Amino acid sequence: MGIRSNTPAELTTSASAPTVVSFGEDVLERMVQAVEKVRERLQRATAALEAAAIPYAVIGGNAVAAWVSKVDPGAARNTVDVDLMVNRSDFSAVQQALSKAGFHYHDLLGVPIFLDGPDGRPREAIHLLFAGEKVRPHYAEAAPDLASTGRHEAFWVLGLEPLVRMKLTSFRDKDRTHLRDMIEIGMIDRTWLNRLPPPLAAHLQELLDNPEN
């Protein structure tokens, strides 16, 4: 009985070797394209807001990546999310500006998002948060205002301390991952504990004491 060779997309297993999956160049190309689409979506949205003179800040994973890249570009983590913070008083102007850039407003369980085109998916949308308001009623802190921002390439990014406070406030799995990235490269350390309110300091202490959890 002959032995059939595995094709590139098949699993290769043996008693002595780990399971291995081979991917072709097309898969790698799709991965690169996915990253570029997020970047293009971010740049298109922020350019639209700037053209309309609307204050904003990039937050979330893209903001973390921007800050991390200042210390160690190789440690910057890709994200599928595009999160922006604006003032609620500018919401009508934001809708108009993003609509002109090809985004379609949609309410997702009370969260304003902008789909990328009429057939866009929520996972690939622009997600909006409002400055100075709590994202969730039970959160210890409200979102910061737009006073602390810094320029990164072609867009404005939330300042490091308010960004860290937002991450410590929400403290979801991906927030903890982003915080660990910043801890690993030395952007956050134990000196931050004294500048944070007790609930946020407790979250940071947990990560500092148990970085692998």
LUMVOTI-775620 format. One line per 4 residues: their letters; for each residue y, x, z of N, C-alpha, C. Coordinates in steps of 0.05 Angstrom, whole numbers. Atoms other than C-alpha are relative to their C-alpha. Layout:
N
a	Y,X,Z,Y,X,Z,Y,X,Z | ...
***
This chain:
213
mgir	-24,17,0,0,0,0,25,18,0 | -23,-17,3,66,31,-22,21,-6,21 | -22,3,-19,127,40,22,25,-5,-17 | -24,7,15,190,6,-4,24,14,13
sntp	-24,-12,-10,255,45,3,21,-21,6 | -21,19,-8,312,9,38,23,2,-20 | -25,0,16,372,-12,-4,23,6,19 | -23,-8,-17,442,9,22,7,-20,21
aelt	-9,21,-19,454,-58,57,-22,-7,20 | 22,7,-18,387,-60,93,-1,18,24 | 4,-15,-25,368,-38,162,-22,21,-4 | 21,-21,0,330,27,170,-9,4,28
tsas	11,-3,-28,285,29,231,-25,16,0 | 25,-14,-4,230,72,257,-4,3,30 | 5,-3,-29,198,87,323,17,21,13 | -15,-23,-11,238,150,331,30,0,-7
aptv	-28,0,8,304,132,298,14,-26,7 | -15,24,-6,359,83,318,4,-17,-24 | -6,18,22,376,23,276,26,9,-14 | -23,-9,15,424,43,221,6,-20,-23
vsfg	-8,17,21,463,0,173,18,15,-19 | -17,-14,19,491,29,109,19,-19,-14 | -20,16,13,555,1,80,10,14,-25 | -10,-11,25,581,10,10,30,3,1
edvl	-29,-5,2,651,30,-12,15,-27,0 | -13,26,1,667,-44,-23,7,-10,28 | -5,9,-27,661,-58,51,23,16,13 | -21,-17,-10,705,1,69,27,-8,-12
ermv	-24,8,14,756,-22,18,11,-26,12 | -8,25,-12,757,-92,49,12,4,27 | -11,-6,-26,769,-62,117,29,11,-2 | -27,-11,5,829,-23,91,19,-22,-8
qave	-17,22,9,856,-84,56,7,-19,22 | -6,18,-22,851,-126,119,22,12,18 | -21,-13,-15,893,-75,157,27,-2,-14 | -25,1,16,944,-73,101,12,-28,-1
kvre	-10,28,0,949,-149,99,15,-7,25 | -13,5,-25,967,-151,172,28,14,0 | -25,-15,1,1020,-98,162,20,-13,-19 | -17,13,19,1048,-133,101,11,-26,11
rlqr	-8,26,-12,1050,-200,138,22,5,22 | -19,-7,-20,1087,-167,196,27,8,-12 | -25,-9,13,1138,-133,151,14,-22,-14 | -12,23,14,1150,-196,110,14,-19,20
ataa	-11,18,-20,1162,-238,172,25,12,13 | -23,-12,-13,1208,-189,207,23,4,-19 | -22,-2,20,1247,-176,143,14,-26,-4 | -12,27,3,1258,-251,136,19,-6,23
leaa	-17,6,-23,1285,-256,207,25,18,0 | -23,-17,1,1330,-196,198,20,-8,-21 | -18,10,21,1358,-223,133,16,-24,9 | -14,23,-11,1376,-286,171,16,6,25
aipy	-14,-9,-24,1406,-245,228,-10,-14,25 | 12,13,-24,1358,-276,279,-12,21,18 | 12,-20,-19,1342,-234,341,-29,-6,4 | 29,3,-4,1268,-222,351,-11,26,12
avig	14,-24,-8,1218,-172,379,-29,-3,-7 | 29,-1,5,1148,-153,356,-13,5,27 | 14,-3,-25,1101,-162,415,-30,2,-6 | 28,1,4,1026,-163,425,-12,27,-10
gnav	14,-24,8,978,-114,393,15,19,-19 | -16,-18,18,1026,-89,339,21,15,16 | -19,-15,-17,1077,-71,393,-14,22,15 | 16,-21,-14,1024,-34,433,-6,23,-19
aawv	6,-20,20,1003,3,370,24,17,-6 | -25,-15,6,1075,22,356,6,20,22 | -6,-18,-22,1085,51,425,-21,22,3 | 21,-20,-3,1017,86,428,3,21,-22
skvd	-2,-19,22,1030,118,360,22,21,5 | -20,-20,-7,1091,153,389,-11,23,15 | 13,-21,-15,1045,192,434,-24,12,-14 | 25,-8,13,979,194,396,-6,-19,-22
pgaa	5,19,22,977,162,327,-30,-7,-4 | 29,5,3,901,169,326,-11,-20,20 | 9,18,-21,896,125,388,10,-29,-5 | -11,26,6,933,66,356,-22,-18,-10
rntv	21,19,6,888,5,351,10,-21,-20 | -6,21,20,888,-42,291,-3,-28,13 | 1,27,-10,899,-116,305,3,-20,-23 | -3,21,20,894,-181,265,23,-18,7
dvdl	-21,18,-10,949,-214,306,27,10,-8 | -29,-6,3,1023,-216,288,14,-18,19 | -14,15,-21,1060,-238,350,29,7,1 | -28,-4,-1,1135,-246,352,13,-16,22
mvnr	-15,15,-20,1184,-267,406,28,-5,-10 | -27,8,9,1248,-305,391,12,-17,22 | -13,19,-18,1298,-347,429,-5,-28,-10 | 6,28,8,1281,-421,430,24,-12,-15
sdfs	-24,11,13,1353,-436,410,1,7,-30 | 0,-8,28,1339,-401,344,-24,-11,-16 | 25,8,13,1275,-438,328,4,-13,-27 | -5,12,26,1304,-481,272,6,21,-22
avqq	-7,-22,19,1333,-419,239,-25,17,-7 | 25,-15,4,1266,-383,248,-18,-15,-20 | 16,16,18,1230,-440,213,10,3,-29 | -11,-2,27,1277,-437,154,-5,28,-12
alsk	3,-28,10,1273,-361,148,-28,6,-7 | 28,-6,6,1198,-357,152,-11,-17,-22 | 8,17,22,1190,-416,105,7,13,-27 | -9,-13,25,1230,-378,52,-18,24,-6
agfh	18,-23,4,1182,-319,63,-29,-8,-6 | 27,9,7,1121,-362,47,-17,-9,23 | 15,8,-23,1100,-382,117,4,-30,5 | -1,29,-5,1083,-454,136,-4,-6,30
yhdl	0,6,-28,1098,-481,205,-23,-18,7 | 22,16,-10,1040,-510,245,0,1,30 | 3,0,-30,1032,-531,318,-29,2,7 | 28,-4,-8,968,-504,348,-2,-3,30
lgvp	3,5,-28,956,-536,415,25,7,16 | -25,-5,-13,1029,-531,432,12,27,-5 | -10,-27,6,1037,-460,406,10,-1,-29 | -10,-1,28,1082,-453,344,-11,24,-15
ifld	10,-21,17,1048,-413,289,10,-5,-28 | -8,3,28,1065,-400,217,-22,11,-17 | 22,-8,17,1007,-399,169,11,15,-25 | -8,-16,23,1010,-349,112,-8,-15,-26
gpdg	6,17,23,1013,-399,55,-12,-26,8 | 11,26,-7,989,-471,52,-29,0,8 | 29,-2,-7,916,-449,58,-5,22,20 | 4,-22,-20,928,-396,111,-16,-9,24
rpre	16,6,-23,883,-391,171,15,7,25 | -14,-5,-25,908,-394,243,-4,29,10 | 5,-28,-9,875,-326,257,18,20,-14 | -17,-17,16,920,-296,203,29,-9,-1
aihl	-27,12,0,984,-332,223,19,17,16 | -20,-11,-18,1049,-311,255,1,-17,25 | -1,15,-26,1047,-331,329,26,6,13 | -26,-2,-13,1113,-345,364,-2,-5,30
lfag	-4,5,-28,1130,-338,437,31,-2,4 | -28,3,-5,1197,-356,467,9,17,23 | -10,-18,-20,1238,-306,506,9,-16,25 | -9,12,-25,1250,-322,579,-16,-24,10
ekvr	16,23,-7,1196,-376,582,-29,9,7 | 28,-6,-6,1127,-376,613,-18,-8,-23 | 20,6,21,1071,-373,561,-20,-21,10 | 18,19,-14,1025,-410,610,12,-7,27
phya	-13,8,-25,1048,-451,670,-9,17,24 | 10,-14,-24,1004,-411,718,6,30,0 | -6,-29,2,1029,-342,695,20,7,23 | -17,-9,-21,1063,-301,749,29,5,-9
eaap	-27,-6,11,1122,-283,704,4,-13,-26 | -8,10,26,1160,-312,646,1,24,-20 | -4,-21,20,1165,-274,581,27,13,3 | -26,-13,-3,1222,-223,581,20,-11,-20
dlas	-20,7,20,1287,-233,544,-1,22,-22 | 0,-19,23,1305,-195,480,19,23,4 | -20,-21,-5,1352,-146,514,-12,28,-4 | 13,-26,2,1301,-89,513,-18,1,-24
tgrh	16,-4,24,1278,-72,443,6,28,-11 | -4,-25,13,1270,-9,403,-9,-1,-29 | 6,1,29,1267,5,328,-25,17,-5 | 24,-14,9,1199,24,300,-3,-5,-30
eafw	1,3,29,1198,36,225,19,-22,-9 | -18,20,12,1225,-28,193,4,-24,18 | -2,24,-17,1223,-75,253,7,8,29 | -7,-3,-28,1244,-85,326,-24,-6,17
vlgl	23,3,-18,1192,-76,381,10,-3,28 | -7,4,-28,1195,-100,452,-2,26,15 | 0,-24,-17,1211,-46,503,-27,4,15 | 26,-7,-12,1152,-10,537,-4,-15,26
eplv	5,13,-26,1162,-37,608,-4,-30,-3 | 5,29,2,1171,-111,589,-26,-6,-15 | 26,4,14,1111,-104,541,-23,3,19 | 21,-4,-19,1068,-76,596,-2,-23,20
rmkl	-1,23,-19,1090,-132,643,-12,-25,-13 | 12,22,14,1071,-183,590,-31,2,0 | 29,-5,1,1002,-152,583,-13,-4,27 | 11,3,-27,991,-149,658,1,-30,9
tsfr	-2,28,-7,1014,-222,664,-22,-16,-12 | 21,16,14,966,-251,612,-28,11,7 | 24,-13,-10,910,-201,629,-26,-11,-12 | 25,8,14,860,-227,578,-16,25,-7
dkdr	16,-23,8,805,-182,551,15,19,-18 | -15,-17,19,848,-157,494,24,13,13 | -22,-12,-14,906,-146,541,-9,24,17 | 10,-22,-15,864,-103,586,-8,23,-18
thlr	6,-21,19,840,-64,526,25,15,-8 | -26,-13,8,912,-51,504,11,17,23 | -9,-15,-24,930,-30,575,-16,26,4 | 17,-24,-3,871,18,578,8,21,-21
dmie	-9,-19,20,894,49,513,25,16,9 | -25,-12,-9,962,63,543,-5,18,25 | 7,-16,-23,931,89,608,-13,26,-9 | 15,-23,9,885,136,570,18,22,-11
igmi	-17,-20,11,942,171,535,23,7,19 | -20,-8,-20,985,175,598,26,-15,-1 | -25,16,1,1037,122,580,4,-16,26 | 0,15,-25,1019,83,643,-16,16,21
drtw	15,-13,-22,999,114,710,7,-13,26 | -3,12,-26,1001,101,784,30,-2,9 | -29,2,-7,1077,112,787,11,-27,-8 | -9,27,8,1083,44,754,-4,-21,22
lnrl	7,19,-20,1054,9,814,24,-9,17 | -23,6,-17,1119,13,854,22,-16,-14 | -21,14,15,1161,-19,799,-9,-28,-8 | 11,26,8,1117,-81,791,-2,-19,24
pppl	5,19,-21,1113,-145,831,-30,0,8 | 28,-3,-10,1049,-151,874,-22,-11,-19 | 22,9,17,1008,-195,825,-5,19,-24 | 4,-18,23,1020,-148,766,-9,27,9
aahl	10,-25,-11,1011,-86,809,-29,-1,6 | 28,2,-6,944,-112,831,-17,2,-26 | 15,-2,26,922,-120,758,0,29,-9 | -1,-27,9,945,-50,742,-18,17,18
qell	17,-15,-18,910,-22,804,-29,-4,-7 | 27,5,8,846,-55,781,-8,17,-24 | 6,-16,24,849,-20,714,-1,30,6 | -1,-29,-7,868,47,744,-25,8,16
dnpe	23,-6,-17,811,43,794,-27,-2,-15 | 25,5,15,759,18,745,6,0,-30 | -8,-2,28,779,42,675,-22,-9,-19 | 22,6,18,710,28,646,-7,-30,1
n	8,28,-3,706,-45,669,19,-18,-16
***
